[in-house]
Amino acid sequence: MIGSYFKTSGRSLMRNKLFSSINVIGLAISMSVGLLLIAFVFDLLSYDKFHKNGKRIYRITNVATFQSEQGGKFASTSIKTGKLIREKVTGIEEVAIMRNDFSQDAKVGDKILPIKGFWAEPSLLRIFTFPMLEGNPETALKDPYSIVLTETAAKKLFGNESALGKAIKFDTLDYQVTGVIKDVPFFSHINFEALISFSTAEQNGKADKRFEAWTNMFSNSVYLLLPENADMASIQLQLDAIAKEENLTDQQTKIQLELLPLYDIVVGENLRSSEGGPGSVGPHMPPAVLWILGGLAFVVILSACFNYTNLSIARAMRRLKEVGLRKAIGAQKSQVRQQFLAEAIMISLAALFLSYFIFLALRPQLINMAPQMQRMVKLDLTPSVVVAFIFFSVAVGVIAGMMPAIFFSKVSAINALRNVSAPAYRSVKAFKQGTLRRALVVTQYTVTLIFITTTMVGYVQYKNILAFDLGFNTENILNINMQGNKPDALLKELSEMPEVAALSRSLIITSVGNAWGGHMKYKDSGDSALVLTNHVDENYLALHGYKLVAGGNFIARPSTAEAASEVIVNEQVLKRFNISTNDPAKAIGKEVTFSSFRIKARKMTIVGVMKDFHYGKVDNLIEPVAFMFWTPEDRAVINAKIQSTDMLATMAKIESTWKKIDHVHPFKAEFYEEAIEDAYSEFSTMIKIIGFLSFLTISIASMGLFGMVVFTTETRLKEIGIRKVMGASSGNLVYLLSRSFLLLLSISALIALPVTYLFFEKVVLTNFPYHTPVQIAELSIGLLAVLLIAFIMIGSQTLKAARSNPVEILKSE
């Protein structure tokens, strides 16, 4: 019986090649999006699954609240937290502390290679499954100055020789290789080239009183291995007790400890990291993004399903007698439904074959769309992904064929076999007067218009963000990351180049999401506020064109951070502490107290007041900012103002100079405007995705509209012939045949444009306090594009029908 369903369906598809092709191509295009999403989700869900005890591994997260400022959830915690959990919390198998600030140059003989990794306790290798190729996992990370390398790192340093027991020099100290492990799998939220014994970090941190402080919760991670059927409530109560006791020691910071399952790290809640940025160690994808992408993919697939439903019901007149005969010889409603579902599944499977090749073509485009994509997914085909593809194809077939199957199963045999087939069509109440088909067309084009107008508005807003006046100059400024090198030698070389107009030094690059800061106080010792900072030299303000409203540049030239006693603040600092708000000049000479996790509290004198500028991204409000003097203790970024008619040649010249100074680290430099574009790459990526989906939806909708127009004109050929004989002109006939479609498109526009406008103004742009209002022109461009394509689809067929010879049409009457 099932075989007969597919045989009958195959014959029906071959008799209607145009409509079958439209359905197959439309479904294939839309399903390729679904295949990409399935592969994407499978990759994300594959993270950390290689760990044998993955279900029992948890990471500690900190929920911190700071006095006079907003706190948040942090991916990191303090070293003290890990030690207190090991001492006081029962019901835990293992605790491992990891610190993520190891990045040094490894020297082996004449080889010098940069190595990145983590300081880790021996228990880390018991919690996670990182197979050891050489060495003893129980003792490899026990002693100070011990290092465990990955297989690739070991080969880079020692070639094919065994690395075990050999020495690596970092700076002036020798580290012994006590183990070699297999390379960390791609789908691991922890990625490293080396693990260094945590006891080494403890020795290095002996002089730092804050090394094990309760509130020093940055750069450290604590992982727990819980037993089977662990009492989570009991463990959480013990964590709460630790937090309650420790919070009594610091009045300005309150911390709560929470357990985060290993499998919720990559796909889970967005957490802040050490410098206030997003995320944690390794890749991260908020569930909301997956839901959004899933929703968009579903809409595209649904659009293709609408095509199938529309065209199937439109062709109902030609298949009613087939259904009537089947019912007359005893077919039940369920059997009719199964036949049409089988037909839909056949089309869907055919579309799957085609969509697979589209998937292969689109896969590299998606991976290369943004740098984070390259680091996050592979989109490789695995057996489980292939099975998911097939199930997905069958599901799409069922969704697409459900409505036609219900329609045909409800038609009675008597009405279907009558000479006049219209009553049979009307006998199904749900489909009277083509209401459903019109509703599907309106829905389809409403979604299409929303996609396209969203792309246009989003693109305009993105361009406005990039062109936004930040309050300082970024044009032709090249920021060079010194990567631990002292900047003096490179500054000397650059100053001698005619293409370099000016030079300065800074600690970080602002306005691209980076943040550095601490707490500032004025007269009231109890009133503390977070102030964002940057350490800059005496040339920085002039090079970037910052505007001073009072005071001047730095006067002193301190050589150490402790000796720095001058600060240049923005207007927001004066407003926050009510320091001569109406007359910034009176703020010059006032003293403030500044402290951070790295700097002890010290008095600083205001020597200048800057006009407010955007330290953070433009989706953040302007905040209090202070500039302090850059000293050799700070890490360095060289800011070079370039004036050149051949930027490529100039960049090659600067890179050549870099290689003379540092032949180990690759040249890392980026123009300020490029850095700003990278900072908003998530917006450009989302616009590209929505734009791509817009192209797909308009393609699918246009194919569906083309099919509907072809069918409508074919069924009304005799009417057209009679009207022509009665004197109707081609223009009148084109209007007659196209007006119903144009009315449906107008209804779609009346729905889609207000929805898009409200979506941006009330939802999206509320997160951007400095956005520009949505303009009518941005909404109209998308509408005009859709209408133009629709006019071409409708006009080409209706004009062809209107120009037909009535004699040829009516000669059989």
GIBELHU-V948769 format. One record per residue. PSI is psi in radians with two decimals (* if undefined). BURIAL is 1 if it has 9 or more other ideal C-beta (glycine too) atoms within 8 Angstrom, else 0. Layout:
psi=PSI burial=BURIAL
psi=PSI burial=BURIAL
//
This chain:
psi=-0.78 burial=0
psi=-0.67 burial=0
psi=-0.69 burial=0
psi=-0.60 burial=0
psi=-0.85 burial=1
psi=-0.59 burial=1
psi=-0.79 burial=0
psi=-0.72 burial=1
psi=-0.72 burial=1
psi=-0.73 burial=1
psi=-0.72 burial=0
psi=-0.70 burial=1
psi=-0.66 burial=1
psi=-0.52 burial=0
psi=-0.41 burial=0
psi=1.18 burial=1
psi=-0.71 burial=0
psi=-0.90 burial=0
psi=-0.63 burial=1
psi=-0.71 burial=1
psi=-0.76 burial=0
psi=-0.76 burial=1
psi=-0.78 burial=1
psi=-0.82 burial=1
psi=-0.75 burial=1
psi=-0.80 burial=1
psi=-0.66 burial=1
psi=-0.77 burial=1
psi=-0.82 burial=1
psi=-0.67 burial=1
psi=-0.49 burial=1
psi=-0.59 burial=1
psi=-0.75 burial=1
psi=-0.69 burial=1
psi=-0.73 burial=1
psi=-0.76 burial=1
psi=-0.72 burial=1
psi=-0.83 burial=1
psi=-0.66 burial=1
psi=-0.83 burial=1
psi=-0.73 burial=1
psi=-0.68 burial=1
psi=-0.79 burial=1
psi=-0.67 burial=1
psi=-0.13 burial=0
psi=-0.20 burial=0
psi=2.28 burial=1
psi=0.20 burial=1
psi=-0.21 burial=1
psi=-0.21 burial=0
psi=2.23 burial=1
psi=-0.64 burial=0
psi=0.47 burial=1
psi=-0.66 burial=1
psi=-0.30 burial=0
psi=0.10 burial=1
psi=2.36 burial=1
psi=2.67 burial=1
psi=2.51 burial=1
psi=2.27 burial=1
psi=2.64 burial=1
psi=2.26 burial=1
psi=1.81 burial=1
psi=2.48 burial=1
psi=2.17 burial=0
psi=2.55 burial=1
psi=2.29 burial=0
psi=0.29 burial=0
psi=2.90 burial=0
psi=2.42 burial=0
psi=-2.43 burial=0
psi=-3.10 burial=0
psi=2.29 burial=1
psi=2.48 burial=1
psi=-0.28 burial=1
psi=3.00 burial=1
psi=-3.08 burial=1
psi=2.78 burial=1
psi=-0.63 burial=1
psi=-0.62 burial=1
psi=-0.84 burial=1
psi=-0.73 burial=1
psi=-0.65 burial=1
psi=-0.67 burial=1
psi=-0.72 burial=1
psi=-0.62 burial=0
psi=-0.67 burial=0
psi=-0.41 burial=0
psi=2.22 burial=1
psi=2.83 burial=0
psi=0.41 burial=1
psi=2.35 burial=1
psi=-0.84 burial=0
psi=2.62 burial=1
psi=2.34 burial=1
psi=2.28 burial=1
psi=2.37 burial=1
psi=2.40 burial=1
psi=2.33 burial=1
psi=0.78 burial=1
psi=0.44 burial=0
psi=2.01 burial=1
psi=1.72 burial=0
psi=2.97 burial=0
psi=2.18 burial=1
psi=2.29 burial=1
psi=2.12 burial=1
psi=1.83 burial=1
psi=-2.17 burial=0
psi=-0.12 burial=0
psi=2.37 burial=1
psi=2.04 burial=0
psi=2.39 burial=1
psi=2.34 burial=1
psi=2.31 burial=1
psi=2.47 burial=0
psi=-2.75 burial=1
psi=2.60 burial=1
psi=2.28 burial=1
psi=2.59 burial=1
psi=2.76 burial=1
psi=-0.53 burial=1
psi=-0.32 burial=1
psi=-0.66 burial=1
psi=-0.26 burial=1
psi=-0.50 burial=1
psi=-0.84 burial=1
psi=2.75 burial=1
psi=1.53 burial=0
psi=1.62 burial=0
psi=2.31 burial=0
psi=2.19 burial=1
psi=-0.62 burial=0
psi=2.46 burial=0
psi=3.02 burial=1
psi=2.02 burial=0
psi=-0.41 burial=1
psi=-0.50 burial=0
psi=-0.11 burial=1
psi=-0.58 burial=1
psi=0.45 burial=1
psi=-0.90 burial=1
psi=2.66 burial=0
psi=2.61 burial=0
psi=0.60 burial=1
psi=2.53 burial=1
psi=2.41 burial=1
psi=2.19 burial=1
psi=2.68 burial=1
psi=2.86 burial=1
psi=-0.77 burial=1
psi=-0.76 burial=0
psi=-0.69 burial=1
psi=-0.71 burial=1
psi=-0.62 burial=1
psi=-0.68 burial=0
psi=-0.65 burial=1
psi=0.08 burial=1
psi=-2.40 burial=0
psi=-0.02 burial=0
psi=2.70 burial=0
psi=2.30 burial=0
psi=-0.31 burial=1
psi=2.23 burial=1
psi=-0.17 burial=0
psi=2.85 burial=1
psi=2.51 burial=0
psi=2.32 burial=1
psi=2.16 burial=1
psi=2.02 burial=1
psi=-1.98 burial=0
psi=0.04 burial=0
psi=2.52 burial=0
psi=2.32 burial=0
psi=2.41 burial=1
psi=2.33 burial=1
psi=1.98 burial=1
psi=0.02 burial=1
psi=2.69 burial=1
psi=2.18 burial=1
psi=2.84 burial=1
psi=2.65 burial=0
psi=2.48 burial=0
psi=2.24 burial=1
psi=2.68 burial=0
psi=-0.75 burial=0
psi=1.11 burial=1
psi=2.33 burial=1
psi=-0.31 burial=1
psi=2.17 burial=1
psi=2.29 burial=0
psi=2.87 burial=1
psi=-0.35 burial=1
psi=2.64 burial=1
psi=2.23 burial=1
psi=2.44 burial=1
psi=2.34 burial=1
psi=-0.46 burial=1
psi=-0.46 burial=1
psi=-0.79 burial=1
psi=-0.64 burial=1
psi=-0.68 burial=1
psi=-0.75 burial=0
psi=-0.46 burial=0
psi=0.14 burial=1
psi=-0.63 burial=0
psi=-0.21 burial=0
psi=1.94 burial=0
psi=-0.43 burial=0
psi=-0.01 burial=0
psi=-0.76 burial=1
psi=0.46 burial=1
psi=2.57 burial=1
psi=-0.66 burial=1
psi=-0.09 burial=1
psi=1.27 burial=1
psi=0.24 burial=1
psi=2.57 burial=1
psi=0.09 burial=0
psi=2.55 burial=1
psi=2.51 burial=1
psi=2.17 burial=1
psi=2.50 burial=1
psi=2.49 burial=1
psi=2.01 burial=1
psi=2.67 burial=1
psi=2.91 burial=0
psi=2.45 burial=0
psi=0.72 burial=0
psi=2.58 burial=1
psi=1.59 burial=0
psi=-0.67 burial=0
psi=-0.73 burial=0
psi=-0.75 burial=1
psi=-0.72 burial=1
psi=-0.67 burial=1
psi=-0.69 burial=0
psi=-0.64 burial=1
psi=-0.70 burial=1
psi=-0.67 burial=1
psi=-0.71 burial=1
psi=-0.82 burial=1
psi=-0.73 burial=1
psi=-0.73 burial=0
psi=-0.76 burial=0
psi=-0.52 burial=1
psi=-0.34 burial=1
psi=-0.32 burial=0
psi=-0.19 burial=0
psi=2.02 burial=1
psi=-0.33 burial=0
psi=-0.34 burial=0
psi=2.23 burial=1
psi=2.29 burial=0
psi=2.37 burial=1
psi=2.51 burial=1
psi=2.37 burial=1
psi=2.72 burial=1
psi=2.27 burial=1
psi=2.07 burial=1
psi=2.55 burial=1
psi=-0.74 burial=1
psi=-0.08 burial=1
psi=0.14 burial=1
psi=-0.85 burial=1
psi=-0.87 burial=1
psi=1.64 burial=1
psi=-2.91 burial=1
psi=2.46 burial=0
psi=2.17 burial=0
psi=2.63 burial=1
psi=2.68 burial=1
psi=-2.90 burial=1
psi=-0.65 burial=0
psi=0.40 burial=0
psi=0.04 burial=0
psi=-3.14 burial=1
psi=2.79 burial=0
psi=-2.96 burial=1
psi=-2.91 burial=1
psi=2.18 burial=0
psi=-3.10 burial=1
psi=2.75 burial=1
psi=2.47 burial=1
psi=2.00 burial=1
psi=2.44 burial=1
psi=-0.55 burial=0
psi=-0.64 burial=0
psi=-0.71 burial=0
psi=-0.72 burial=1
psi=-0.70 burial=0
psi=-0.84 burial=0
psi=-0.71 burial=1
psi=-0.73 burial=1
psi=-0.74 burial=0
psi=-0.75 burial=1
psi=-0.70 burial=1
psi=-0.69 burial=0
psi=-0.74 burial=1
psi=-0.76 burial=1
psi=-0.70 burial=1
psi=-0.60 burial=1
psi=-0.75 burial=1
psi=-0.63 burial=1
psi=-0.63 burial=1
psi=-0.72 burial=1
psi=-0.84 burial=1
psi=-0.81 burial=1
psi=-0.81 burial=1
psi=-0.89 burial=1
psi=-0.61 burial=1
psi=-0.79 burial=1
psi=-0.61 burial=1
psi=-0.57 burial=1
psi=0.19 burial=1
psi=-0.66 burial=1
psi=-0.59 burial=0
psi=-0.25 burial=0
psi=0.01 burial=1
psi=-0.71 burial=1
psi=-0.62 burial=1
psi=-0.78 burial=0
psi=-0.72 burial=1
psi=-0.75 burial=1
psi=-0.73 burial=1
psi=-0.72 burial=1
psi=-0.60 burial=1
psi=-0.51 burial=0
psi=0.19 burial=0
psi=0.09 burial=0
psi=2.38 burial=0
psi=2.89 burial=0
psi=-0.73 burial=0
psi=-0.63 burial=0
psi=-0.65 burial=1
psi=-0.75 burial=1
psi=-0.76 burial=1
psi=-0.65 burial=1
psi=-0.81 burial=1
psi=-0.50 burial=1
psi=-0.67 burial=1
psi=-0.70 burial=1
psi=-0.75 burial=1
psi=-0.69 burial=1
psi=-0.64 burial=1
psi=-0.78 burial=1
psi=-0.72 burial=1
psi=-0.70 burial=1
psi=-0.67 burial=1
psi=-0.69 burial=1
psi=-0.60 burial=1
psi=-0.72 burial=1
psi=-0.79 burial=1
psi=-0.70 burial=1
psi=-0.44 burial=1
psi=-0.74 burial=1
psi=-0.61 burial=0
psi=-0.70 burial=1
psi=-0.77 burial=1
psi=-0.61 burial=0
psi=-0.60 burial=0
psi=-0.41 burial=1
psi=-0.91 burial=1
psi=-0.52 burial=0
psi=-0.73 burial=0
psi=-0.77 burial=1
psi=-0.67 burial=1
psi=0.08 burial=0
psi=-0.57 burial=1
psi=2.57 burial=1
psi=-0.63 burial=0
psi=-0.47 burial=0
psi=-0.72 burial=1
psi=-0.57 burial=0
psi=-0.19 burial=0
psi=-0.69 burial=1
psi=2.81 burial=1
psi=-0.54 burial=0
psi=0.62 burial=1
psi=2.69 burial=0
psi=2.12 burial=0
psi=2.84 burial=0
psi=-0.70 burial=0
psi=-0.61 burial=0
psi=-0.71 burial=1
psi=-0.76 burial=1
psi=-0.72 burial=0
psi=-0.66 burial=1
psi=-0.79 burial=1
psi=-0.78 burial=1
psi=-0.70 burial=0
psi=-0.74 burial=1
psi=-0.77 burial=1
psi=-0.73 burial=1
psi=-0.73 burial=0
psi=-0.71 burial=1
psi=-0.73 burial=1
psi=-0.76 burial=1
psi=-0.78 burial=1
psi=-0.65 burial=1
psi=-0.12 burial=1
psi=-0.85 burial=1
psi=-0.83 burial=1
psi=-0.65 burial=1
psi=-0.75 burial=1
psi=-0.72 burial=1
psi=-0.94 burial=1
psi=-0.56 burial=1
psi=-0.39 burial=1
psi=-0.21 burial=1
psi=2.31 burial=1
psi=2.61 burial=0
psi=-0.68 burial=1
psi=-0.88 burial=0
psi=-0.63 burial=1
psi=-0.52 burial=1
psi=0.00 burial=1
psi=2.71 burial=1
psi=-0.70 burial=0
psi=2.02 burial=0
psi=-0.20 burial=1
psi=-0.76 burial=0
psi=-0.59 burial=1
psi=-0.66 burial=1
psi=-0.71 burial=1
psi=-0.25 burial=0
psi=-0.30 burial=1
psi=1.81 burial=1
psi=-0.63 burial=0
psi=-0.30 burial=0
psi=0.32 burial=1
psi=2.38 burial=0
psi=0.42 burial=0
psi=0.39 burial=0
psi=-0.76 burial=0
psi=-0.76 burial=1
psi=-0.72 burial=1
psi=-0.72 burial=1
psi=-0.68 burial=0
psi=-0.72 burial=1
psi=-0.79 burial=1
psi=-0.79 burial=1
psi=-0.80 burial=1
psi=-0.81 burial=1
psi=-0.44 burial=1
psi=-0.80 burial=1
psi=-0.74 burial=1
psi=-0.79 burial=1
psi=-0.68 burial=1
psi=-0.75 burial=1
psi=-0.87 burial=1
psi=-0.80 burial=1
psi=-0.60 burial=1
psi=-0.75 burial=1
psi=-0.79 burial=1
psi=-0.83 burial=1
psi=-0.77 burial=1
psi=-0.70 burial=1
psi=-0.77 burial=1
psi=-0.76 burial=1
psi=-0.67 burial=1
psi=-0.78 burial=1
psi=-0.64 burial=0
psi=-0.65 burial=1
psi=-0.79 burial=1
psi=-0.54 burial=1
psi=0.09 burial=0
psi=2.45 burial=1
psi=1.87 burial=0
psi=-0.23 burial=1
psi=0.05 burial=1
psi=2.97 burial=0
psi=2.39 burial=0
psi=-0.05 burial=1
psi=2.23 burial=0
psi=0.51 burial=0
psi=2.09 burial=1
psi=2.12 burial=1
psi=2.09 burial=1
psi=2.09 burial=1
psi=2.08 burial=0
psi=-0.22 burial=1
psi=0.77 burial=0
psi=-0.20 burial=0
psi=2.65 burial=1
psi=2.40 burial=0
psi=-0.19 burial=1
psi=-0.81 burial=0
psi=-0.77 burial=1
psi=-0.65 burial=1
psi=-0.73 burial=1
psi=-0.77 burial=0
psi=-0.76 burial=1
psi=-0.63 burial=1
psi=-0.35 burial=0
psi=-0.09 burial=0
psi=2.27 burial=1
psi=-0.40 burial=0
psi=-0.27 burial=1
psi=1.95 burial=1
psi=-0.54 burial=0
psi=2.73 burial=1
psi=2.58 burial=1
psi=3.02 burial=1
psi=2.55 burial=1
psi=2.84 burial=1
psi=-0.81 burial=1
psi=3.01 burial=1
psi=2.09 burial=1
psi=2.97 burial=0
psi=0.18 burial=1
psi=0.26 burial=1
psi=-0.21 burial=0
psi=2.65 burial=1
psi=2.48 burial=1
psi=2.52 burial=1
psi=-3.09 burial=1
psi=-2.94 burial=1
psi=2.37 burial=1
psi=2.52 burial=1
psi=2.70 burial=1
psi=-2.00 burial=1
psi=-0.69 burial=0
psi=1.96 burial=0
psi=-0.33 burial=0
psi=-0.14 burial=0
psi=1.79 burial=1
psi=2.50 burial=1
psi=2.58 burial=1
psi=2.23 burial=1
psi=2.21 burial=1
psi=2.51 burial=1
psi=2.85 burial=1
psi=2.54 burial=1
psi=2.10 burial=1
psi=2.79 burial=1
psi=-3.04 burial=1
psi=-0.23 burial=0
psi=-0.16 burial=1
psi=-0.82 burial=1
psi=-0.78 burial=1
psi=-0.73 burial=1
psi=-0.70 burial=1
psi=-0.08 burial=1
psi=0.61 burial=0
psi=2.51 burial=1
psi=2.14 burial=0
psi=2.22 burial=1
psi=-0.22 burial=0
psi=2.69 burial=1
psi=-2.74 burial=1
psi=-2.77 burial=0
psi=3.11 burial=1
psi=2.47 burial=1
psi=-0.88 burial=0
psi=2.80 burial=1
psi=1.25 burial=0
psi=2.60 burial=1
psi=-0.16 burial=0
psi=2.72 burial=1
psi=-0.62 burial=1
psi=-0.51 burial=0
psi=-0.23 burial=1
psi=2.15 burial=1
psi=0.08 burial=1
psi=2.59 burial=1
psi=2.47 burial=1
psi=2.15 burial=1
psi=2.85 burial=1
psi=3.08 burial=1
psi=-0.49 burial=1
psi=-0.55 burial=1
psi=-0.74 burial=1
psi=-0.71 burial=1
psi=-0.70 burial=0
psi=-0.70 burial=0
psi=0.10 burial=1
psi=0.91 burial=0
psi=1.73 burial=1
psi=0.92 burial=1
psi=-0.70 burial=0
psi=-0.33 burial=0
psi=1.56 burial=0
psi=-0.48 burial=1
psi=-0.52 burial=0
psi=-0.24 burial=0
psi=-0.31 burial=1
psi=2.25 burial=1
psi=-0.20 burial=0
psi=2.62 burial=1
psi=2.42 burial=0
psi=2.79 burial=1
psi=2.28 burial=1
psi=2.43 burial=1
psi=2.72 burial=1
psi=-3.09 burial=1
psi=-0.31 burial=0
psi=-0.28 burial=0
psi=2.25 burial=1
psi=2.71 burial=0
psi=2.29 burial=0
psi=2.69 burial=1
psi=2.42 burial=0
psi=2.53 burial=1
psi=2.30 burial=1
psi=2.09 burial=1
psi=-0.19 burial=1
psi=2.67 burial=1
psi=2.12 burial=1
psi=2.63 burial=1
psi=2.50 burial=1
psi=2.46 burial=0
psi=3.00 burial=1
psi=1.75 burial=1
psi=-0.71 burial=1
psi=-2.88 burial=1
psi=2.86 burial=1
psi=-0.09 burial=1
psi=0.04 burial=0
psi=2.58 burial=0
psi=2.69 burial=0
psi=2.26 burial=1
psi=2.93 burial=1
psi=2.30 burial=1
psi=2.49 burial=1
psi=2.37 burial=1
psi=2.28 burial=1
psi=2.90 burial=1
psi=2.38 burial=1
psi=2.37 burial=1
psi=2.82 burial=1
psi=-0.30 burial=0
psi=-0.39 burial=0
psi=2.64 burial=1
psi=2.72 burial=0
psi=2.47 burial=1
psi=2.18 burial=1
psi=2.26 burial=1
psi=2.02 burial=1
psi=2.16 burial=1
psi=2.04 burial=1
psi=2.33 burial=1
psi=1.77 burial=0
psi=2.55 burial=0
psi=-0.19 burial=0
psi=1.51 burial=0
psi=-0.64 burial=0
psi=-0.78 burial=0
psi=-0.68 burial=0
psi=-0.74 burial=1
psi=-0.69 burial=1
psi=-0.65 burial=0
psi=-0.76 burial=1
psi=-0.71 burial=1
psi=-0.68 burial=1
psi=-0.68 burial=0
psi=-0.71 burial=1
psi=-0.75 burial=1
psi=-0.45 burial=1
psi=-0.59 burial=0
psi=-0.67 burial=1
psi=1.86 burial=0
psi=0.10 burial=0
psi=-0.89 burial=0
psi=2.41 burial=1
psi=2.64 burial=0
psi=2.11 burial=1
psi=1.83 burial=0
psi=2.56 burial=1
psi=2.36 burial=1
psi=2.54 burial=1
psi=-0.76 burial=1
psi=-0.58 burial=1
psi=-0.68 burial=0
psi=-0.67 burial=1
psi=-0.72 burial=1
psi=-0.75 burial=1
psi=-0.61 burial=1
psi=-0.49 burial=1
psi=0.45 burial=1
psi=-0.50 burial=1
psi=-0.57 burial=0
psi=-0.78 burial=1
psi=-0.63 burial=1
psi=-0.78 burial=1
psi=-0.67 burial=1
psi=-0.71 burial=1
psi=-0.74 burial=1
psi=-0.83 burial=1
psi=-0.66 burial=1
psi=-0.72 burial=1
psi=-0.77 burial=0
psi=-0.59 burial=1
psi=-0.77 burial=1
psi=-0.72 burial=0
psi=-0.80 burial=1
psi=-0.69 burial=1
psi=-0.57 burial=1
psi=-0.79 burial=1
psi=-0.80 burial=1
psi=-0.67 burial=1
psi=-0.70 burial=1
psi=-0.73 burial=1
psi=-0.75 burial=1
psi=-0.69 burial=1
psi=-0.79 burial=1
psi=-0.74 burial=1
psi=-0.72 burial=1
psi=-0.77 burial=1
psi=-0.82 burial=1
psi=-0.77 burial=1
psi=-0.78 burial=1
psi=-0.62 burial=1
psi=-0.71 burial=0
psi=-0.23 burial=0
psi=0.34 burial=1
psi=-0.73 burial=1
psi=-0.67 burial=1
psi=-0.71 burial=0
psi=-0.74 burial=1
psi=-0.79 burial=1
psi=-0.77 burial=1
psi=-0.64 burial=1
psi=-0.70 burial=1
psi=-0.64 burial=0
psi=-0.01 burial=0
psi=0.14 burial=0
psi=2.42 burial=0
psi=2.90 burial=0
psi=-0.68 burial=0
psi=-0.73 burial=0
psi=-0.71 burial=1
psi=-0.69 burial=1
psi=-0.78 burial=1
psi=-0.76 burial=0
psi=-0.76 burial=1
psi=-0.48 burial=1
psi=-0.21 burial=1
psi=-0.62 burial=0
psi=-0.66 burial=0
psi=-0.72 burial=1
psi=-0.60 burial=1
psi=-0.73 burial=0
psi=-0.69 burial=1
psi=-0.64 burial=1
psi=-0.73 burial=0
psi=-0.73 burial=1
psi=-0.74 burial=1
psi=-0.70 burial=1
psi=-0.45 burial=0
psi=-0.82 burial=1
psi=-0.77 burial=1
psi=-0.83 burial=1
psi=-0.64 burial=0
psi=-0.80 burial=1
psi=-0.77 burial=1
psi=-0.84 burial=1
psi=-0.62 burial=1
psi=-0.77 burial=1
psi=-0.82 burial=1
psi=-0.60 burial=1
psi=-0.31 burial=0
psi=-1.13 burial=0
psi=-0.95 burial=0
psi=-0.14 burial=1
psi=-0.36 burial=0
psi=-0.06 burial=0
psi=1.63 burial=1
psi=-0.30 burial=0
psi=0.46 burial=0
psi=2.82 burial=0
psi=2.52 burial=0
psi=2.63 burial=0
psi=2.27 burial=1
psi=2.68 burial=0
psi=-0.64 burial=0
psi=-0.68 burial=0
psi=-0.67 burial=1
psi=-0.60 burial=1
psi=-0.56 burial=0
psi=-0.80 burial=1
psi=-0.72 burial=1
psi=-0.78 burial=1
psi=-0.65 burial=0
psi=-0.79 burial=1
psi=-0.77 burial=1
psi=-0.68 burial=1
psi=-0.80 burial=0
psi=-0.73 burial=1
psi=-0.73 burial=1
psi=-0.70 burial=0
psi=-0.79 burial=0
psi=-0.85 burial=1
psi=-0.82 burial=1
psi=-0.69 burial=1
psi=-0.69 burial=0
psi=-0.72 burial=1
psi=-0.65 burial=1
psi=-0.65 burial=1
psi=-0.76 burial=1
psi=-0.68 burial=1
psi=-0.48 burial=1
psi=0.03 burial=0
psi=2.70 burial=1
psi=2.02 burial=0
psi=-0.43 burial=1
psi=-0.75 burial=0
psi=-0.61 burial=0
psi=-0.72 burial=1
psi=0.05 burial=1
psi=-0.40 burial=0
psi=-0.16 burial=0
psi=* burial=0
//
